[in-house]
Amino acid sequence: MKYTYYGHSAFLLELDNAKILFDPFISPNELAKGIDIHSIKCDYILISHGHFDHVTDVEVIAKNNDATIVAAYELASYYGAKNFKQHPMNIGGRWNFGSFTVKVVSAAHSSVLPDGTYSGNPIGFIITEETRSIYYSGDTGLHMDMQLIGNYHKLDRAFLCIGDNFTMGADDAIIASDFIKCNKITGMHFDTIPYIVIDHQKTIQKFEQAGKTLVLPEIGKTYEV
């Protein structure tokens, strides 16, 4: 597995036989102005919730790639009504997509589309390919259900929001990493707007002091899981 960061909470996860794009908010993001969304290749687009900073580029990228949109039932149905390929899921559900599986887990947040359409509950995802698994938290506050993830899944890496204000900050993300029993963390949902700008050095130090490794990814750079 490897992943490429496109800013904010957008990642492309490359598996052996599939490419999965998470929460594409790229074209309006000044920090990601060097990314050409038309060059992104993916088979699936997984959406954690309906806020504009997670769905802005969904339709263009899905159309360019004939990609399948995977999201909560209401959100997937919204795109299905627009004739996009979609696979609806909901919290607690698991689906085998052939070369990988998706498990949907809880997120503590809100969710509504830019046009005001209700888009179901916010969610997170656990992606498993053979013996390797990652957790993508989506936008969430710290919540006790995360302990269930650690009890039932062996994670190789977790993608956790750390920007605070709208989601977990670093302190809560460290607790979350304890709950999910994963010490290899990639941060997301930080620096995009003033509300969520973080001190990189202090944040990395906090994770190090807790015995964890935090990657603050660079936009456009690819990393191994």
LUMTORDO-734706 format. One line per field, with one value per residue: x, y, z of N, C-alpha, C in turn; residue in one letter; residue number from 1. Coordinates in steps of 0.1 Angstrom, whole numbers, plus 5000, padded with zeros to 4 digits. Layout:
LUMTORDO-734706
nX: X|...
nY: Y|...
nZ: Z|...
caX: X|...
caY: Y|...
caZ: Z|...
cX: X|...
cY: Y|...
cZ: Z|...
r: A|...
k: NUM|...
***
This chain:
LUMTORDO-734706
nX: 5008|5004|5002|4991|4991|4968|4961|4944|4920|4923|4932|4949|4948|4967|4963|4971|4954|4936|4926|4919|4903|4900|4877|4878|4888|4902|4906|4897|4915|4940|4965|4969|4972|4990|4981|4967|4935|4924|4943|4943|4939|4916|4897|4877|4858|4858|4837|4835|4816|4792|4801|4813|4841|4849|4837|4839|4853|4843|4824|4836|4860|4850|4835|4855|4869|4851|4844|4834|4813|4815|4797|4778|4744|4725|4741|4754|4732|4724|4743|4739|4714|4722|4732|4757|4780|4775|4779|4760|4765|4765|4768|4787|4785|4800|4818|4828|4849|4862|4892|4897|4883|4858|4850|4826|4827|4818|4817|4820|4805|4791|4769|4761|4752|4766|4744|4724|4712|4703|4727|4731|4746|4779|4809|4836|4862|4875|4899|4908|4933|4941|4962|4967|4957|4941|4929|4907|4897|4878|4861|4860|4852|4868|4857|4842|4836|4857|4873|4864|4873|4901|4899|4891|4904|4936|4956|4977|4982|4969|4947|4942|4923|4936|4935|4920|4894|4872|4873|4890|4918|4954|4959|4936|4937|4959|4949|4929|4945|4955|4931|4925|4946|4969|5000|5011|5006|4990|4985|4957|4933|4943|4958|4946|4928|4927|4915|4923|4951|4982|5009|5036|5060|5056|5034|5043|5062|5045|5033|5055|5064|5044|5050|5046|5044|5041|5032|5032|5019|5032|5018|5011|5031|5041|5037|5048|5026
nY: 4988|5023|5059|5090|5124|5150|5174|5190|5168|5149|5120|5097|5063|5037|5004|4970|4962|4983|5018|5042|5071|5095|5118|5142|5174|5197|5214|5241|5246|5266|5257|5234|5241|5233|5208|5190|5181|5167|5149|5129|5095|5071|5043|5042|5064|5074|5089|5107|5124|5151|5177|5208|5209|5184|5173|5188|5182|5158|5151|5158|5143|5117|5115|5117|5093|5073|5064|5046|5058|5056|5058|5070|5059|5080|5100|5086|5080|5105|5111|5090|5096|5115|5101|5089|5062|5043|5031|5024|5026|5020|5027|5003|4984|4962|4956|4935|4944|4929|4929|4942|4951|4972|4986|5003|5028|5046|5083|5113|5140|5164|5166|5178|5186|5211|5223|5222|5197|5169|5146|5122|5103|5112|5094|5070|5050|5017|5002|4972|4952|4920|4912|4937|4968|5000|5029|5054|5083|5103|5134|5140|5141|5131|5099|5072|5049|5044|5027|5002|4998|4994|4970|4951|4953|4951|4976|4991|5017|5049|5075|5105|5133|5164|5191|5205|5227|5223|5195|5167|5178|5177|5166|5151|5134|5119|5104|5091|5075|5057|5044|5031|5015|5020|5032|5045|5073|5094|5127|5148|5173|5199|5231|5242|5264|5294|5287|5261|5259|5246|5242|5227|5215|5214|5198|5174|5167|5163|5139|5122|5122|5108|5083|5077|5078|5105|5115|5144|5150|5161|5180|5164|5146|5111|5083|5054|5030
nZ: 5000|4993|4997|4984|4992|4988|5000|5027|5036|5017|5001|4980|4980|4971|4962|4955|4933|4930|4931|4955|4963|4988|5000|4982|4981|4965|4942|4951|4971|4981|4990|4976|4950|4930|4922|4896|4891|4870|4863|4882|4889|4896|4910|4929|4949|4981|5005|5034|5046|5039|5038|5022|5020|5016|4994|4971|4946|4938|4917|4893|4893|4896|4872|4853|4857|4857|4882|4911|4936|4971|5000|5028|5029|5022|5011|4991|4975|4967|4948|4931|4920|4903|4883|4887|4893|4922|4956|4983|5018|5054|5089|5106|5087|5063|5032|5006|4980|4962|4956|4980|5012|5027|5057|5075|5100|5130|5131|5149|5142|5119|5090|5059|5026|5003|4990|5008|5011|5030|5041|5054|5081|5094|5086|5091|5077|5074|5056|5042|5028|5020|5044|5054|5069|5070|5088|5081|5095|5088|5093|5127|5162|5192|5203|5222|5208|5192|5205|5199|5173|5178|5192|5174|5150|5134|5128|5103|5097|5106|5096|5108|5118|5128|5132|5150|5164|5144|5145|5160|5179|5183|5209|5215|5193|5199|5221|5207|5190|5209|5216|5192|5190|5174|5165|5143|5127|5103|5098|5091|5078|5085|5086|5063|5064|5084|5109|5115|5115|5124|5148|5135|5145|5173|5174|5162|5182|5204|5197|5195|5222|5233|5224|5197|5161|5140|5108|5090|5062|5030|5004|4974|4976|4978|4999|5017|5032
caX: 5000|5010|4992|4995|4983|4963|4958|4932|4917|4922|4943|4948|4954|4970|4964|4976|4945|4926|4930|4908|4904|4892|4873|4885|4886|4915|4907|4896|4924|4952|4977|4970|4971|4998|4976|4957|4925|4922|4954|4941|4933|4910|4886|4866|4859|4851|4833|4832|4804|4788|4806|4820|4856|4852|4830|4839|4858|4838|4817|4846|4869|4842|4832|4868|4874|4839|4847|4823|4813|4811|4794|4766|4733|4718|4750|4756|4719|4724|4751|4732|4703|4729|4737|4771|4781|4776|4776|4756|4768|4761|4777|4787|4785|4812|4815|4840|4849|4870|4906|4898|4871|4855|4842|4822|4826|4812|4824|4812|4806|4778|4770|4751|4758|4766|4731|4715|4707|4708|4736|4733|4756|4793|4814|4849|4864|4886|4902|4917|4937|4947|4965|4970|4945|4942|4917|4905|4887|4869|4860|4854|4857|4871|4846|4845|4834|4870|4879|4859|4882|4913|4896|4887|4912|4950|4958|4990|4983|4956|4947|4934|4922|4944|4935|4912|4883|4860|4875|4900|4932|4965|4958|4926|4941|4968|4940|4923|4954|4955|4918|4925|4958|4978|5010|5016|4995|4992|4976|4949|4924|4951|4965|4939|4922|4932|4909|4929|4965|4988|5024|5041|5070|5050|5024|5051|5068|5035|5031|5068|5064|5034|5055|5039|5050|5032|5035|5024|5023|5034|5009|5017|5041|5036|5043|5044|5018
caY: 5000|5036|5069|5103|5135|5161|5185|5189|5154|5142|5111|5086|5051|5027|4990|4962|4962|4993|5031|5047|5085|5099|5132|5152|5188|5200|5226|5254|5247|5273|5250|5223|5247|5226|5195|5189|5171|5159|5139|5119|5083|5063|5034|5044|5077|5073|5102|5105|5132|5159|5191|5212|5207|5170|5168|5197|5177|5145|5149|5159|5132|5105|5114|5115|5080|5064|5058|5043|5066|5049|5068|5067|5057|5092|5107|5078|5081|5118|5110|5080|5104|5123|5090|5084|5049|5045|5020|5029|5018|5027|5024|4989|4976|4958|4951|4930|4949|4921|4929|4948|4953|4984|4986|5017|5030|5059|5095|5122|5153|5167|5163|5183|5190|5225|5228|5220|5184|5160|5136|5111|5104|5112|5081|5067|5038|5008|4995|4960|4944|4908|4912|4950|4976|5014|5035|5068|5087|5113|5145|5135|5144|5118|5092|5060|5038|5041|5015|4990|4996|4988|4956|4941|4954|4954|4986|4994|5031|5056|5088|5111|5147|5169|5205|5211|5236|5215|5181|5165|5184|5167|5159|5141|5124|5109|5095|5082|5064|5047|5037|5022|5007|5022|5042|5051|5082|5104|5138|5154|5183|5209|5242|5247|5277|5299|5280|5248|5260|5240|5243|5214|5210|5211|5187|5162|5164|5157|5125|5115|5121|5097|5071|5075|5085|5113|5121|5155|5148|5172|5179|5159|5136|5098|5077|5040|5028
caZ: 5000|4994|4996|4980|4998|4979|5008|5036|5040|5004|4999|4971|4985|4960|4965|4943|4922|4930|4936|4963|4966|4999|5003|4973|4982|4960|4933|4958|4982|4977|4993|4966|4936|4921|4918|4885|4894|4858|4862|4892|4884|4907|4908|4939|4957|4994|5010|5048|5049|5028|5038|5009|5020|5014|4982|4960|4933|4936|4905|4881|4893|4893|4858|4845|4859|4858|4895|4920|4949|4983|5010|5036|5020|5017|5003|4978|4967|4961|4935|4922|4913|4892|4873|4890|4899|4937|4964|4996|5030|5066|5101|5110|5075|5056|5019|4998|4967|4953|4961|4993|5019|5034|5069|5079|5114|5134|5133|5156|5134|5112|5076|5050|5013|5001|4986|5019|5011|5041|5035|5063|5092|5090|5088|5088|5069|5076|5043|5043|5016|5025|5058|5058|5071|5074|5092|5077|5105|5084|5103|5139|5175|5200|5209|5228|5198|5186|5212|5192|5162|5183|5197|5164|5138|5135|5118|5099|5098|5108|5091|5118|5117|5140|5131|5161|5161|5138|5147|5170|5178|5185|5222|5214|5183|5206|5228|5197|5186|5220|5215|5180|5191|5163|5168|5131|5124|5093|5101|5080|5082|5092|5079|5051|5067|5097|5121|5117|5113|5136|5149|5131|5154|5186|5172|5161|5195|5213|5193|5199|5236|5236|5218|5184|5150|5132|5095|5085|5048|5020|4993|4962|4979|4980|5011|5019|5044
cX: 5009|4999|4999|4986|4980|4958|4945|4930|4917|4935|4939|4955|4955|4972|4969|4967|4934|4932|4918|4912|4895|4889|4880|4880|4900|4915|4905|4906|4937|4965|4979|4969|4980|4993|4965|4947|4922|4932|4952|4933|4928|4899|4874|4869|4851|4849|4829|4819|4803|4793|4814|4834|4859|4846|4832|4843|4853|4833|4827|4855|4862|4839|4844|4872|4863|4841|4834|4824|4808|4809|4782|4754|4727|4728|4753|4743|4718|4732|4745|4721|4709|4736|4752|4770|4782|4773|4773|4761|4763|4769|4775|4788|4799|4809|4829|4839|4858|4884|4908|4884|4870|4846|4839|4821|4821|4822|4815|4814|4792|4780|4758|4758|4757|4753|4720|4709|4712|4716|4740|4743|4770|4799|4829|4850|4876|4888|4912|4920|4946|4950|4968|4957|4949|4929|4918|4894|4876|4870|4854|4860|4861|4859|4849|4844|4848|4877|4875|4869|4895|4911|4895|4896|4927|4954|4973|4993|4969|4957|4937|4934|4928|4943|4927|4901|4870|4861|4885|4912|4942|4963|4947|4929|4951|4960|4934|4932|4956|4942|4919|4937|4967|4987|5016|5005|4999|4981|4969|4940|4932|4956|4957|4934|4927|4927|4917|4945|4972|5003|5030|5050|5065|5041|5032|5057|5058|5033|5044|5068|5054|5039|5049|5047|5040|5038|5026|5027|5024|5025|5016|5027|5034|5044|5039|5036|5027
cY: 5013|5047|5082|5114|5146|5173|5182|5175|5145|5133|5101|5074|5041|5013|4983|4963|4972|5006|5037|5062|5088|5114|5142|5166|5194|5213|5240|5256|5254|5265|5238|5228|5240|5212|5197|5178|5162|5148|5128|5107|5075|5054|5037|5058|5074|5086|5100|5113|5143|5173|5195|5209|5192|5164|5176|5191|5163|5142|5149|5147|5119|5104|5111|5100|5069|5056|5055|5051|5057|5058|5063|5067|5070|5099|5099|5079|5094|5118|5100|5087|5113|5113|5087|5070|5050|5032|5025|5020|5026|5021|5010|4979|4973|4953|4947|4935|4941|4919|4936|4949|4967|4982|5000|5018|5044|5071|5105|5136|5156|5165|5168|5188|5205|5231|5226|5206|5176|5149|5125|5113|5105|5098|5081|5054|5030|5000|4984|4954|4933|4910|4927|4959|4990|5019|5050|5074|5096|5124|5139|5141|5130|5112|5078|5048|5035|5030|5002|4987|4989|4973|4946|4942|4957|4963|4988|5009|5037|5070|5096|5126|5153|5185|5213|5220|5229|5200|5179|5174|5173|5159|5148|5130|5114|5099|5085|5071|5053|5038|5027|5013|5008|5034|5049|5060|5091|5115|5143|5165|5194|5219|5248|5261|5281|5291|5267|5248|5255|5243|5229|5208|5206|5199|5174|5158|5158|5142|5117|5113|5110|5084|5067|5083|5092|5118|5132|5156|5161|5170|5175|5148|5122|5091|5062|5039|5022
cZ: 5000|4992|4992|4986|4988|4987|5016|5041|5028|5002|4988|4977|4973|4965|4953|4931|4922|4936|4943|4966|4977|4998|4995|4973|4978|4952|4940|4968|4976|4979|4983|4952|4926|4916|4907|4888|4882|4856|4872|4886|4896|4903|4917|4945|4970|5001|5025|5052|5038|5028|5025|5008|5020|5001|4970|4946|4930|4922|4893|4881|4890|4878|4849|4846|4859|4871|4902|4933|4960|4994|5018|5026|5014|5008|4990|4969|4960|4948|4926|4914|4902|4882|4875|4896|4914|4944|4978|5007|5042|5078|5105|5099|5069|5042|5012|4984|4957|4959|4975|4999|5025|5045|5073|5094|5117|5133|5140|5150|5129|5097|5068|5037|5011|4997|4996|5020|5023|5035|5045|5074|5087|5094|5087|5081|5074|5062|5046|5030|5021|5040|5063|5059|5075|5079|5088|5086|5099|5094|5116|5151|5181|5205|5213|5218|5191|5192|5205|5180|5167|5188|5186|5151|5141|5124|5116|5099|5100|5103|5100|5116|5130|5140|5142|5156|5156|5141|5159|5168|5182|5198|5221|5204|5189|5214|5218|5192|5196|5218|5204|5180|5179|5166|5155|5125|5112|5096|5089|5086|5090|5081|5067|5052|5081|5109|5125|5114|5126|5136|5146|5141|5167|5185|5170|5174|5205|5210|5197|5214|5241|5230|5205|5173|5142|5119|5092|5070|5040|5008|4980|4964|4982|4991|5011|5032|5055
r: M|K|Y|T|Y|Y|G|H|S|A|F|L|L|E|L|D|N|A|K|I|L|F|D|P|F|I|S|P|N|E|L|A|K|G|I|D|I|H|S|I|K|C|D|Y|I|L|I|S|H|G|H|F|D|H|V|T|D|V|E|V|I|A|K|N|N|D|A|T|I|V|A|A|Y|E|L|A|S|Y|Y|G|A|K|N|F|K|Q|H|P|M|N|I|G|G|R|W|N|F|G|S|F|T|V|K|V|V|S|A|A|H|S|S|V|L|P|D|G|T|Y|S|G|N|P|I|G|F|I|I|T|E|E|T|R|S|I|Y|Y|S|G|D|T|G|L|H|M|D|M|Q|L|I|G|N|Y|H|K|L|D|R|A|F|L|C|I|G|D|N|F|T|M|G|A|D|D|A|I|I|A|S|D|F|I|K|C|N|K|I|T|G|M|H|F|D|T|I|P|Y|I|V|I|D|H|Q|K|T|I|Q|K|F|E|Q|A|G|K|T|L|V|L|P|E|I|G|K|T|Y|E|V
k: 1|2|3|4|5|6|7|8|9|10|11|12|13|14|15|16|17|18|19|20|21|22|23|24|25|26|27|28|29|30|31|32|33|34|35|36|37|38|39|40|41|42|43|44|45|46|47|48|49|50|51|52|53|54|55|56|57|58|59|60|61|62|63|64|65|66|67|68|69|70|71|72|73|74|75|76|77|78|79|80|81|82|83|84|85|86|87|88|89|90|91|92|93|94|95|96|97|98|99|100|101|102|103|104|105|106|107|108|109|110|111|112|113|114|115|116|117|118|119|120|121|122|123|124|125|126|127|128|129|130|131|132|133|134|135|136|137|138|139|140|141|142|143|144|145|146|147|148|149|150|151|152|153|154|155|156|157|158|159|160|161|162|163|164|165|166|167|168|169|170|171|172|173|174|175|176|177|178|179|180|181|182|183|184|185|186|187|188|189|190|191|192|193|194|195|196|197|198|199|200|201|202|203|204|205|206|207|208|209|210|211|212|213|214|215|216|217|218|219|220|221|222|223|224|225
***
